[in-house]
Amino acid sequence: MKANILVVDDEKDMTRLLQRTLEPEINCRVSMAFSAKMAISILEQEAFDLVICDIRMPGMDGFELLGHIRTNYPDLTVVMLTAFGNIESAVKAIKKGAYDFISKPFDQDEIIFKIQKALERSLLLKENKRLLKEKEISPSQLIGKSEPMQRVYDKINLVASSDVTVLITGESGTGKDLTARSIHALSPRKDKSFIPVSCPTIPENILESELFGYKKGAFTNATRDKDGLFQEADKGTIFLDEIGDIGTSIQTKLLRVLQEKEIKPLGDTKVIKVDVRIIASTNRNLKQKIANHEFREDFFYRLNVLPIELPPLRDRIIDIPILAEHLVAKHCKKLKKEPKSISRDVMDLLMKQPWPGNVRELENILVQGILYSKENIIDLSDIPLKDISRGKNSFKGFDKNSIAALPYKEAKEKMLQEFNQDYIGAKLSLNNGNITQAAKQCNMDRQALQQIIKRFNIDPEHFR
């Protein structure tokens, strides 16, 4: 079946040139529009797999047309045409949602290659949409209806049906393990093994033998042959959790697995072919580790084929009520407790927290609430949280009359006392009493903050 491409350019010679270039080389039909308004009219009447659009056009320009397409046809792939050397416009186009850009005048081989890649994306999106309609895919273990989470679900559904390597990034406690399991559960490999590996918890000299296996006599305690985790995961999925913490030696061996689809057990002279889908995760900044020569750049690009970034809980506050209710129901059942509800005061407080530990921290707080609550409702006295906006050390404001009645130095000292208890108290609350982290947020040295804490009689333990 021919791909349907719409070329939009006010230069008619350019649209015809693109038509003559693409139709003989790619299995496609090229339609032409000579303005953005004409393109909008055509898009309303016919479905397309790809739009190739010039940036500079009279009236509505290419950026405006791109915005219209992103709003009304979010799955439609767009490639922008820009004048040679105009990198700024090209970068702007990518940021606004274009898949790629092509410089004019174009090289024939380059444009054919880029358009084929763009059409591959369109076909992949179309196929996943078809599968979604058939199977009503929804990663049940991940909870949330916010826009950031909807983007995560879309990515999961996009990557699940393929075998490409996925790198899941996000802060600790955001659900990287659940995301990996969701991808596996929705993939064609769902009936085969899912093998999770916690990279930081296994010493590096042991990690290699665990991953790749070993032959008898490979080292002192190798009294028999042992299959590695890659062999156990054959035909299934291996999840390398917190891969940012492994050393460069293991990175090199894993790079071979990604490139050649083969492993070499310790002490063996032969390689073994493996059919494994690799999903990795990290809470580290891998680009910074590359800059520090702690992570191989070629390994990063092999891992980062289809990245999924998980949002921190503070960026999806609207998900907290449904997430909290789900977690309470789940743990009441697990702990064999009667079903409990969450009071409005507690829910309000949950939504005010910064949650540096994300969903895992929220889960721990709610488990304590379930255990401490004597009734069938979790109340403020049942959870170890402080209201940083109204707590013991929160800003109280000053009574102008009472302050004015004091001598200048005494009034100043009183106001400084309350301000510092409020400000420093809030910073300590946000960092669970960690003075070093609070000092960084205050943009001061740890020693300077300790002096303020001592002077104004602030107890960091109160905020742990």
Summary of the structure (lengths in Angstrom):
residues: 464
radius of gyration: 28.7
end to end distance: 63.2
largest distance: 89.7
contacts: 1415
relative contact order: 0.07
helix: 51%
strand: 14%
